[in-house]
Amino acid sequence: MAQAQAEIDINASPDRVWAAIGDFGGLANWMPGIESCELQGDDRVLKMMGMELTERLYEKDDAARSITYGIVNGPFPLEKHRATITVTGEGDTSHVTWAVDTDDAMTDMMNKTYEGGLAALKAHAEG
């Protein structure tokens, strides 16, 4: 198994950034390529590029501004996927880290996806 991580600084308060990240069902509001995001209990079903993917919420800590989830069903075979997004900072500056433990073959793709997602989050939060 391998790890990938993307990070970004955002010129917005940690509370503002966490409002977007902490809304597990709101991913389509800021993540590019997500056509729909539907909550089904602790799962979110994502539709994108003609595919459907299910992610499960494992942990959410509002005080620590941290959320952990994993892909449980999708169009590609995965033995492991567990991602954590954490928002830190103070005042009007936030630092966001998106880390994942996943299959070796998926590391590069996940890293590129998360880098793009964080850039979109920055534009959303700063806009």
MOHU-V920019 format. One record per residue. N is the residue number from 1. RES is the residue in one small letter. PSI is psi in whole degrees, -180 to 180 (NA if undefined). Layout:
# MOHU-V920019
<<N,RES,PSI> <N,RES,PSI>>
This chain:
# MOHU-V920019
<<1,m,152> <2,a,166> <3,q,145> <4,a,153> <5,q,138> <6,a,147> <7,e,154> <8,i,149> <9,d,138> <10,i,134> <11,n,68> <12,a,155> <13,s,150> <14,p,-35> <15,d,-41> <16,r,-45> <17,v,-42> <18,w,-32> <19,a,-37> <20,a,-49> <21,i,-44> <22,g,-14> <23,d,89> <24,f,-31> <25,g,1> <26,g,18> <27,l,-36> <28,a,-15> <29,n,-21> <30,w,-17> <31,m,121> <32,p,145> <33,g,-13> <34,i,114> <35,e,-36> <36,s,155> <37,c,113> <38,e,126> <39,l,137> <40,q,87> <41,g,-125> <42,d,5> <43,d,151> <44,r,133> <45,v,118> <46,l,137> <47,k,128> <48,m,137> <49,m,41> <50,g,8> <51,m,161> <52,e,138> <53,l,138> <54,t,128> <55,e,143> <56,r,134> <57,l,123> <58,y,-43> <59,e,143> <60,k,124> <61,d,100> <62,d,-37> <63,a,-40> <64,a,-5> <65,r,58> <66,s,138> <67,i,137> <68,t,133> <69,y,170> <70,g,153> <71,i,125> <72,v,-15> <73,n,133> <74,g,-176> <75,p,-8> <76,f,146> <77,p,130> <78,l,134> <79,e,-34> <80,k,138> <81,h,114> <82,r,114> <83,a,146> <84,t,130> <85,i,129> <86,t,135> <87,v,124> <88,t,174> <89,g,-176> <90,e,161> <91,g,-128> <92,d,23> <93,t,133> <94,s,151> <95,h,127> <96,v,132> <97,t,131> <98,w,106> <99,a,148> <100,v,142> <101,d,123> <102,t,-180> <103,d,145> <104,d,-42> <105,a,-18> <106,m,-7> <107,t,-51> <108,d,-44> <109,m,-44> <110,m,-43> <111,n,-45> <112,k,-40> <113,t,-45> <114,y,-37> <115,e,-44> <116,g,-39> <117,g,-41> <118,l,-36> <119,a,-41> <120,a,-39> <121,l,-42> <122,k,-47> <123,a,-40> <124,h,-48> <125,a,-34> <126,e,-14> <127,g,NA>>
